[in-house]
Amino acid sequence: SLPWLRLLRQPTLVMAGTDDPLVPTINARILARLVPDARLVTIDDGRLFLVTSAPESARIVAEFLQ
């Protein structure tokens, strides 16, 4: 699906944990670079940052949606 990412026209938030042992942060950087108007946010946490850093994650999502 990489060739199709450039066709996305809606603002996109890409979030990634910097200490994810399964998916390297570079994957999020590539995704954010390929999607126009994408915003990349890395969180100093692991794979489950949405749970383990829930307040910070929620704040980032809420700011993005405003």
Distance bins in CASP14 RR format, pairs under 12 A and 6 or more apart:
PFRMAT RR
TARGET T0000
AUTHOR 0000-0000-0000
RMODE 2
METHOD distances of the structure
MODEL  1
1 7 0 0 0 0 0 1 0 0 0 0 0
1 8 0 0 0 0 0 1 0 0 0 0 0
1 31 0 0 0 0 0 1 0 0 0 0 0
1 34 0 0 0 0 1 0 0 0 0 0 0
1 35 0 0 0 0 0 1 0 0 0 0 0
2 8 0 0 0 0 0 1 0 0 0 0 0
2 27 0 0 0 0 0 1 0 0 0 0 0
2 30 0 0 0 0 1 0 0 0 0 0 0
2 31 0 0 0 0 1 0 0 0 0 0 0
2 33 0 0 0 0 0 1 0 0 0 0 0
2 34 1 0 0 1 0 0 0 0 0 0 0
2 35 0 0 0 0 0 1 0 0 0 0 0
3 34 0 0 0 0 1 0 0 0 0 0 0
4 34 0 0 0 0 1 0 0 0 0 0 0
4 35 0 0 0 0 1 0 0 0 0 0 0
4 36 0 0 0 0 0 1 0 0 0 0 0
5 12 0 0 0 0 1 0 0 0 0 0 0
5 14 0 0 0 0 0 1 0 0 0 0 0
5 30 0 0 0 0 1 0 0 0 0 0 0
5 31 1 0 0 1 0 0 0 0 0 0 0
5 32 0 0 0 0 1 0 0 0 0 0 0
5 33 0 0 0 0 1 0 0 0 0 0 0
5 34 1 0 1 0 0 0 0 0 0 0 0
5 35 1 0 1 0 0 0 0 0 0 0 0
5 36 0 0 0 0 1 0 0 0 0 0 0
5 37 0 0 0 0 0 1 0 0 0 0 0
5 38 0 0 0 0 1 0 0 0 0 0 0
6 12 0 0 0 0 0 1 0 0 0 0 0
6 31 0 0 0 0 0 1 0 0 0 0 0
6 33 0 0 0 0 0 1 0 0 0 0 0
6 34 1 0 0 1 0 0 0 0 0 0 0
6 35 1 0 0 1 0 0 0 0 0 0 0
6 36 1 0 0 1 0 0 0 0 0 0 0
6 37 0 0 0 0 0 1 0 0 0 0 0
6 38 0 0 0 0 0 1 0 0 0 0 0
7 34 0 0 0 0 0 1 0 0 0 0 0
7 35 0 0 0 0 1 0 0 0 0 0 0
7 36 0 0 0 0 1 0 0 0 0 0 0
8 14 0 0 0 0 0 1 0 0 0 0 0
8 31 0 0 0 0 0 1 0 0 0 0 0
8 32 0 0 0 0 0 1 0 0 0 0 0
8 34 0 0 0 0 1 0 0 0 0 0 0
8 35 1 0 1 0 0 0 0 0 0 0 0
8 36 1 0 0 1 0 0 0 0 0 0 0
8 37 0 0 0 0 1 0 0 0 0 0 0
8 38 0 0 0 0 1 0 0 0 0 0 0
9 35 0 0 0 0 1 0 0 0 0 0 0
9 36 1 0 0 1 0 0 0 0 0 0 0
9 37 1 0 0 1 0 0 0 0 0 0 0
9 38 0 0 0 0 0 1 0 0 0 0 0
10 35 0 0 0 0 1 0 0 0 0 0 0
10 36 0 0 0 0 1 0 0 0 0 0 0
10 37 1 0 0 1 0 0 0 0 0 0 0
10 38 0 0 0 0 1 0 0 0 0 0 0
10 39 0 0 0 0 0 1 0 0 0 0 0
10 64 0 0 0 0 0 1 0 0 0 0 0
10 65 0 0 0 0 0 1 0 0 0 0 0
11 32 0 0 0 0 0 1 0 0 0 0 0
11 35 0 0 0 0 1 0 0 0 0 0 0
11 36 0 0 0 0 1 0 0 0 0 0 0
11 37 1 0 1 0 0 0 0 0 0 0 0
11 38 1 0 0 1 0 0 0 0 0 0 0
11 39 1 0 0 1 0 0 0 0 0 0 0
11 64 1 0 0 1 0 0 0 0 0 0 0
11 65 0 0 0 0 1 0 0 0 0 0 0
11 66 0 0 0 0 0 1 0 0 0 0 0
12 28 0 0 0 0 0 1 0 0 0 0 0
12 31 0 0 0 0 1 0 0 0 0 0 0
12 32 1 0 0 1 0 0 0 0 0 0 0
12 33 0 0 0 0 0 1 0 0 0 0 0
12 34 0 0 0 0 0 1 0 0 0 0 0
12 35 1 0 1 0 0 0 0 0 0 0 0
12 36 0 0 0 0 1 0 0 0 0 0 0
12 37 1 0 0 1 0 0 0 0 0 0 0
12 38 1 0 1 0 0 0 0 0 0 0 0
12 39 1 0 0 1 0 0 0 0 0 0 0
12 40 0 0 0 0 1 0 0 0 0 0 0
12 41 0 0 0 0 0 1 0 0 0 0 0
12 64 0 0 0 0 1 0 0 0 0 0 0
12 65 0 0 0 0 0 1 0 0 0 0 0
13 28 0 0 0 0 0 1 0 0 0 0 0
13 31 0 0 0 0 0 1 0 0 0 0 0
13 32 0 0 0 0 1 0 0 0 0 0 0
13 35 0 0 0 0 1 0 0 0 0 0 0
13 37 0 0 0 0 0 1 0 0 0 0 0
13 38 1 0 0 1 0 0 0 0 0 0 0
13 39 1 0 1 0 0 0 0 0 0 0 0
13 40 0 0 0 0 1 0 0 0 0 0 0
13 41 1 0 0 1 0 0 0 0 0 0 0
13 42 0 0 0 0 0 1 0 0 0 0 0
13 43 0 0 0 0 0 1 0 0 0 0 0
13 57 0 0 0 0 0 1 0 0 0 0 0
13 60 1 0 0 1 0 0 0 0 0 0 0
13 61 1 0 0 1 0 0 0 0 0 0 0
13 62 0 0 0 0 0 1 0 0 0 0 0
13 63 0 0 0 0 1 0 0 0 0 0 0
13 64 1 0 1 0 0 0 0 0 0 0 0
13 65 0 0 0 0 1 0 0 0 0 0 0
13 66 0 0 0 0 0 1 0 0 0 0 0
14 23 0 0 0 0 0 1 0 0 0 0 0
14 25 0 0 0 0 0 1 0 0 0 0 0
14 27 0 0 0 0 1 0 0 0 0 0 0
14 28 1 0 1 0 0 0 0 0 0 0 0
14 29 0 0 0 0 1 0 0 0 0 0 0
14 30 0 0 0 0 1 0 0 0 0 0 0
14 31 1 0 1 0 0 0 0 0 0 0 0
14 32 1 0 1 0 0 0 0 0 0 0 0
14 33 0 0 0 0 1 0 0 0 0 0 0
14 34 0 0 0 0 1 0 0 0 0 0 0
14 35 1 0 0 1 0 0 0 0 0 0 0
14 37 0 0 0 0 0 1 0 0 0 0 0
14 38 1 0 1 0 0 0 0 0 0 0 0
14 39 1 0 0 1 0 0 0 0 0 0 0
14 40 1 0 1 0 0 0 0 0 0 0 0
14 41 1 0 0 1 0 0 0 0 0 0 0
14 42 0 0 0 0 1 0 0 0 0 0 0
14 43 0 0 0 0 0 1 0 0 0 0 0
14 60 0 0 0 0 0 1 0 0 0 0 0
14 61 0 0 0 0 0 1 0 0 0 0 0
14 64 0 0 0 0 0 1 0 0 0 0 0
15 23 0 0 0 0 0 1 0 0 0 0 0
15 25 0 0 0 0 0 1 0 0 0 0 0
15 27 0 0 0 0 0 1 0 0 0 0 0
15 28 1 0 0 1 0 0 0 0 0 0 0
15 29 0 0 0 0 0 1 0 0 0 0 0
15 31 0 0 0 0 0 1 0 0 0 0 0
15 32 0 0 0 0 1 0 0 0 0 0 0
15 38 0 0 0 0 0 1 0 0 0 0 0
15 39 0 0 0 0 1 0 0 0 0 0 0
15 40 1 0 0 1 0 0 0 0 0 0 0
15 41 1 0 1 0 0 0 0 0 0 0 0
15 42 1 0 0 1 0 0 0 0 0 0 0
15 43 1 0 0 1 0 0 0 0 0 0 0
15 45 0 0 0 0 0 1 0 0 0 0 0
15 46 0 0 0 0 0 1 0 0 0 0 0
15 47 0 0 0 0 0 1 0 0 0 0 0
15 49 1 0 0 1 0 0 0 0 0 0 0
15 50 1 0 0 1 0 0 0 0 0 0 0
15 53 0 0 0 0 1 0 0 0 0 0 0
15 56 0 0 0 0 0 1 0 0 0 0 0
15 57 1 0 0 1 0 0 0 0 0 0 0
15 58 0 0 0 0 0 1 0 0 0 0 0
15 59 0 0 0 0 0 1 0 0 0 0 0
15 60 1 0 0 1 0 0 0 0 0 0 0
15 61 1 0 0 1 0 0 0 0 0 0 0
15 63 0 0 0 0 0 1 0 0 0 0 0
15 64 0 0 0 0 1 0 0 0 0 0 0
16 22 0 0 0 0 0 1 0 0 0 0 0
16 23 1 0 0 1 0 0 0 0 0 0 0
16 24 0 0 0 0 1 0 0 0 0 0 0
16 25 1 0 1 0 0 0 0 0 0 0 0
16 26 0 0 0 0 1 0 0 0 0 0 0
16 27 1 0 0 1 0 0 0 0 0 0 0
16 28 1 1 0 0 0 0 0 0 0 0 0
16 29 0 0 0 0 1 0 0 0 0 0 0
16 30 0 0 0 0 0 1 0 0 0 0 0
16 31 0 0 0 0 1 0 0 0 0 0 0
16 32 0 0 0 0 1 0 0 0 0 0 0
16 38 0 0 0 0 0 1 0 0 0 0 0
16 39 0 0 0 0 0 1 0 0 0 0 0
16 40 1 0 0 1 0 0 0 0 0 0 0
16 41 1 0 0 1 0 0 0 0 0 0 0
16 42 1 0 1 0 0 0 0 0 0 0 0
16 43 1 0 0 1 0 0 0 0 0 0 0
16 44 0 0 0 0 0 1 0 0 0 0 0
16 45 0 0 0 0 1 0 0 0 0 0 0
16 46 0 0 0 0 1 0 0 0 0 0 0
16 47 0 0 0 0 1 0 0 0 0 0 0
16 49 0 0 0 0 1 0 0 0 0 0 0
16 50 0 0 0 0 0 1 0 0 0 0 0
16 53 0 0 0 0 0 1 0 0 0 0 0
16 57 0 0 0 0 0 1 0 0 0 0 0
16 60 0 0 0 0 0 1 0 0 0 0 0
17 23 0 0 0 0 1 0 0 0 0 0 0
17 24 0 0 0 0 0 1 0 0 0 0 0
17 25 1 0 0 1 0 0 0 0 0 0 0
17 26 0 0 0 0 0 1 0 0 0 0 0
17 27 0 0 0 0 0 1 0 0 0 0 0
17 28 1 0 0 1 0 0 0 0 0 0 0
17 29 0 0 0 0 0 1 0 0 0 0 0
17 40 0 0 0 0 0 1 0 0 0 0 0
17 41 0 0 0 0 1 0 0 0 0 0 0
17 42 1 0 1 0 0 0 0 0 0 0 0
17 43 1 0 1 0 0 0 0 0 0 0 0
17 44 1 0 0 1 0 0 0 0 0 0 0
17 45 1 0 1 0 0 0 0 0 0 0 0
17 46 1 0 1 0 0 0 0 0 0 0 0
17 47 1 0 0 1 0 0 0 0 0 0 0
17 48 0 0 0 0 1 0 0 0 0 0 0
17 49 1 0 1 0 0 0 0 0 0 0 0
17 50 0 0 0 0 1 0 0 0 0 0 0
17 51 0 0 0 0 0 1 0 0 0 0 0
17 52 0 0 0 0 1 0 0 0 0 0 0
17 53 0 0 0 0 1 0 0 0 0 0 0
17 56 0 0 0 0 0 1 0 0 0 0 0
17 57 0 0 0 0 1 0 0 0 0 0 0
17 60 0 0 0 0 0 1 0 0 0 0 0
18 24 0 0 0 0 1 0 0 0 0 0 0
18 25 1 0 1 0 0 0 0 0 0 0 0
18 26 0 0 0 0 0 1 0 0 0 0 0
18 28 0 0 0 0 1 0 0 0 0 0 0
18 29 0 0 0 0 0 1 0 0 0 0 0
18 40 0 0 0 0 0 1 0 0 0 0 0
18 41 0 0 0 0 0 1 0 0 0 0 0
18 42 1 0 1 0 0 0 0 0 0 0 0
18 43 1 0 0 1 0 0 0 0 0 0 0
18 44 1 0 1 0 0 0 0 0 0 0 0
18 45 1 0 0 1 0 0 0 0 0 0 0
18 46 1 0 0 1 0 0 0 0 0 0 0
18 47 0 0 0 0 0 1 0 0 0 0 0
18 49 0 0 0 0 1 0 0 0 0 0 0
18 53 0 0 0 0 0 1 0 0 0 0 0
19 25 0 0 0 0 1 0 0 0 0 0 0
19 42 0 0 0 0 1 0 0 0 0 0 0
19 43 0 0 0 0 1 0 0 0 0 0 0
19 44 1 0 0 1 0 0 0 0 0 0 0
19 45 1 0 0 1 0 0 0 0 0 0 0
19 46 1 0 1 0 0 0 0 0 0 0 0
19 47 1 0 0 1 0 0 0 0 0 0 0
19 48 0 0 0 0 0 1 0 0 0 0 0
19 49 0 0 0 0 1 0 0 0 0 0 0
19 52 0 0 0 0 0 1 0 0 0 0 0
19 53 0 0 0 0 0 1 0 0 0 0 0
20 26 0 0 0 0 0 1 0 0 0 0 0
20 27 0 0 0 0 1 0 0 0 0 0 0
20 28 0 0 0 0 1 0 0 0 0 0 0
20 42 0 0 0 0 1 0 0 0 0 0 0
20 43 0 0 0 0 1 0 0 0 0 0 0
20 44 0 0 0 0 0 1 0 0 0 0 0
20 45 0 0 0 0 1 0 0 0 0 0 0
20 46 1 0 1 0 0 0 0 0 0 0 0
20 47 1 0 1 0 0 0 0 0 0 0 0
20 48 0 0 0 0 1 0 0 0 0 0 0
20 49 0 0 0 0 1 0 0 0 0 0 0
20 50 0 0 0 0 0 1 0 0 0 0 0
20 52 0 0 0 0 0 1 0 0 0 0 0
21 45 0 0 0 0 0 1 0 0 0 0 0
21 46 1 0 0 1 0 0 0 0 0 0 0
21 47 1 0 0 1 0 0 0 0 0 0 0
21 48 0 0 0 0 0 1 0 0 0 0 0
22 46 0 0 0 0 1 0 0 0 0 0 0
22 47 1 0 1 0 0 0 0 0 0 0 0
22 48 0 0 0 0 0 1 0 0 0 0 0
23 29 0 0 0 0 0 1 0 0 0 0 0
23 30 0 0 0 0 0 1 0 0 0 0 0
23 31 0 0 0 0 0 1 0 0 0 0 0
23 42 0 0 0 0 0 1 0 0 0 0 0
23 46 0 0 0 0 1 0 0 0 0 0 0
23 47 1 0 0 1 0 0 0 0 0 0 0
23 48 0 0 0 0 0 1 0 0 0 0 0
23 49 0 0 0 0 0 1 0 0 0 0 0
24 30 0 0 0 0 1 0 0 0 0 0 0
24 31 0 0 0 0 0 1 0 0 0 0 0
24 42 0 0 0 0 0 1 0 0 0 0 0
24 46 0 0 0 0 0 1 0 0 0 0 0
24 47 0 0 0 0 0 1 0 0 0 0 0
25 31 0 0 0 0 0 1 0 0 0 0 0
25 32 0 0 0 0 0 1 0 0 0 0 0
25 40 0 0 0 0 1 0 0 0 0 0 0
25 41 0 0 0 0 0 1 0 0 0 0 0
25 42 1 0 1 0 0 0 0 0 0 0 0
25 43 0 0 0 0 0 1 0 0 0 0 0
25 44 0 0 0 0 0 1 0 0 0 0 0
25 45 0 0 0 0 0 1 0 0 0 0 0
25 46 0 0 0 0 0 1 0 0 0 0 0
25 47 0 0 0 0 0 1 0 0 0 0 0
25 49 0 0 0 0 0 1 0 0 0 0 0
26 32 0 0 0 0 0 1 0 0 0 0 0
26 33 0 0 0 0 0 1 0 0 0 0 0
26 40 0 0 0 0 0 1 0 0 0 0 0
26 42 0 0 0 0 0 1 0 0 0 0 0
27 33 0 0 0 0 0 1 0 0 0 0 0
27 34 0 0 0 0 0 1 0 0 0 0 0
27 40 0 0 0 0 0 1 0 0 0 0 0
27 42 0 0 0 0 0 1 0 0 0 0 0
28 34 0 0 0 0 0 1 0 0 0 0 0
28 35 0 0 0 0 0 1 0 0 0 0 0
28 38 0 0 0 0 1 0 0 0 0 0 0
28 39 0 0 0 0 0 1 0 0 0 0 0
28 40 1 0 0 1 0 0 0 0 0 0 0
28 41 0 0 0 0 1 0 0 0 0 0 0
28 42 1 0 0 1 0 0 0 0 0 0 0
28 43 0 0 0 0 0 1 0 0 0 0 0
28 47 0 0 0 0 0 1 0 0 0 0 0
28 49 0 0 0 0 0 1 0 0 0 0 0
29 35 0 0 0 0 0 1 0 0 0 0 0
29 38 0 0 0 0 0 1 0 0 0 0 0
29 40 1 0 0 1 0 0 0 0 0 0 0
29 41 0 0 0 0 0 1 0 0 0 0 0
29 42 0 0 0 0 1 0 0 0 0 0 0
30 38 0 0 0 0 0 1 0 0 0 0 0
30 40 0 0 0 0 1 0 0 0 0 0 0
31 38 1 0 0 1 0 0 0 0 0 0 0
31 39 0 0 0 0 0 1 0 0 0 0 0
31 40 0 0 0 0 1 0 0 0 0 0 0
32 38 1 0 1 0 0 0 0 0 0 0 0
32 39 1 0 0 1 0 0 0 0 0 0 0
32 40 1 1 0 0 0 0 0 0 0 0 0
32 41 0 0 0 0 1 0 0 0 0 0 0
32 42 0 0 0 0 1 0 0 0 0 0 0
33 39 0 0 0 0 0 1 0 0 0 0 0
33 40 0 0 0 0 1 0 0 0 0 0 0
34 40 0 0 0 0 0 1 0 0 0 0 0
37 64 0 0 0 0 0 1 0 0 0 0 0
38 64 0 0 0 0 0 1 0 0 0 0 0
39 60 0 0 0 0 1 0 0 0 0 0 0
39 61 0 0 0 0 0 1 0 0 0 0 0
39 63 0 0 0 0 1 0 0 0 0 0 0
39 64 1 0 0 1 0 0 0 0 0 0 0
39 65 0 0 0 0 0 1 0 0 0 0 0
40 60 0 0 0 0 0 1 0 0 0 0 0
40 64 0 0 0 0 0 1 0 0 0 0 0
41 49 0 0 0 0 0 1 0 0 0 0 0
41 50 0 0 0 0 0 1 0 0 0 0 0
41 53 0 0 0 0 0 1 0 0 0 0 0
41 56 0 0 0 0 1 0 0 0 0 0 0
41 57 0 0 0 0 1 0 0 0 0 0 0
41 59 0 0 0 0 0 1 0 0 0 0 0
41 60 1 0 1 0 0 0 0 0 0 0 0
41 61 0 0 0 0 1 0 0 0 0 0 0
41 63 0 0 0 0 1 0 0 0 0 0 0
41 64 0 0 0 0 1 0 0 0 0 0 0
42 49 0 0 0 0 1 0 0 0 0 0 0
42 53 0 0 0 0 0 1 0 0 0 0 0
42 56 0 0 0 0 0 1 0 0 0 0 0
42 57 0 0 0 0 0 1 0 0 0 0 0
42 60 0 0 0 0 0 1 0 0 0 0 0
43 49 1 0 1 0 0 0 0 0 0 0 0
43 50 0 0 0 0 1 0 0 0 0 0 0
43 51 0 0 0 0 0 1 0 0 0 0 0
43 52 0 0 0 0 1 0 0 0 0 0 0
43 53 1 0 1 0 0 0 0 0 0 0 0
43 54 0 0 0 0 0 1 0 0 0 0 0
43 55 0 0 0 0 0 1 0 0 0 0 0
43 56 1 0 0 1 0 0 0 0 0 0 0
43 57 1 0 0 1 0 0 0 0 0 0 0
43 58 0 0 0 0 0 1 0 0 0 0 0
43 59 0 0 0 0 0 1 0 0 0 0 0
43 60 1 0 0 1 0 0 0 0 0 0 0
43 61 0 0 0 0 0 1 0 0 0 0 0
44 52 0 0 0 0 0 1 0 0 0 0 0
44 53 0 0 0 0 1 0 0 0 0 0 0
44 56 0 0 0 0 1 0 0 0 0 0 0
44 57 0 0 0 0 0 1 0 0 0 0 0
45 51 0 0 0 0 1 0 0 0 0 0 0
45 52 1 0 1 0 0 0 0 0 0 0 0
45 53 1 0 1 0 0 0 0 0 0 0 0
45 54 0 0 0 0 0 1 0 0 0 0 0
45 55 0 0 0 0 0 1 0 0 0 0 0
45 56 0 0 0 0 1 0 0 0 0 0 0
45 57 0 0 0 0 1 0 0 0 0 0 0
45 60 0 0 0 0 0 1 0 0 0 0 0
46 52 1 0 0 1 0 0 0 0 0 0 0
46 53 0 0 0 0 1 0 0 0 0 0 0
46 57 0 0 0 0 0 1 0 0 0 0 0
47 53 0 0 0 0 0 1 0 0 0 0 0
48 54 0 0 0 0 1 0 0 0 0 0 0
48 57 0 0 0 0 0 1 0 0 0 0 0
49 55 0 0 0 0 0 1 0 0 0 0 0
49 56 1 0 0 1 0 0 0 0 0 0 0
49 57 1 0 0 1 0 0 0 0 0 0 0
49 58 0 0 0 0 0 1 0 0 0 0 0
49 60 0 0 0 0 1 0 0 0 0 0 0
49 61 0 0 0 0 0 1 0 0 0 0 0
50 56 0 0 0 0 1 0 0 0 0 0 0
50 57 1 0 1 0 0 0 0 0 0 0 0
50 58 0 0 0 0 1 0 0 0 0 0 0
50 60 0 0 0 0 0 1 0 0 0 0 0
50 61 0 0 0 0 1 0 0 0 0 0 0
51 57 0 0 0 0 1 0 0 0 0 0 0
51 58 0 0 0 0 0 1 0 0 0 0 0
53 59 0 0 0 0 1 0 0 0 0 0 0
53 60 0 0 0 0 1 0 0 0 0 0 0
53 61 0 0 0 0 0 1 0 0 0 0 0
54 60 0 0 0 0 0 1 0 0 0 0 0
54 61 0 0 0 0 0 1 0 0 0 0 0
55 61 0 0 0 0 0 1 0 0 0 0 0
55 62 0 0 0 0 0 1 0 0 0 0 0
56 62 0 0 0 0 0 1 0 0 0 0 0
56 63 0 0 0 0 0 1 0 0 0 0 0
57 63 0 0 0 0 0 1 0 0 0 0 0
57 64 0 0 0 0 0 1 0 0 0 0 0
58 64 0 0 0 0 0 1 0 0 0 0 0
58 65 0 0 0 0 0 1 0 0 0 0 0
59 65 0 0 0 0 0 1 0 0 0 0 0
59 66 0 0 0 0 0 1 0 0 0 0 0
60 66 0 0 0 0 0 1 0 0 0 0 0
END
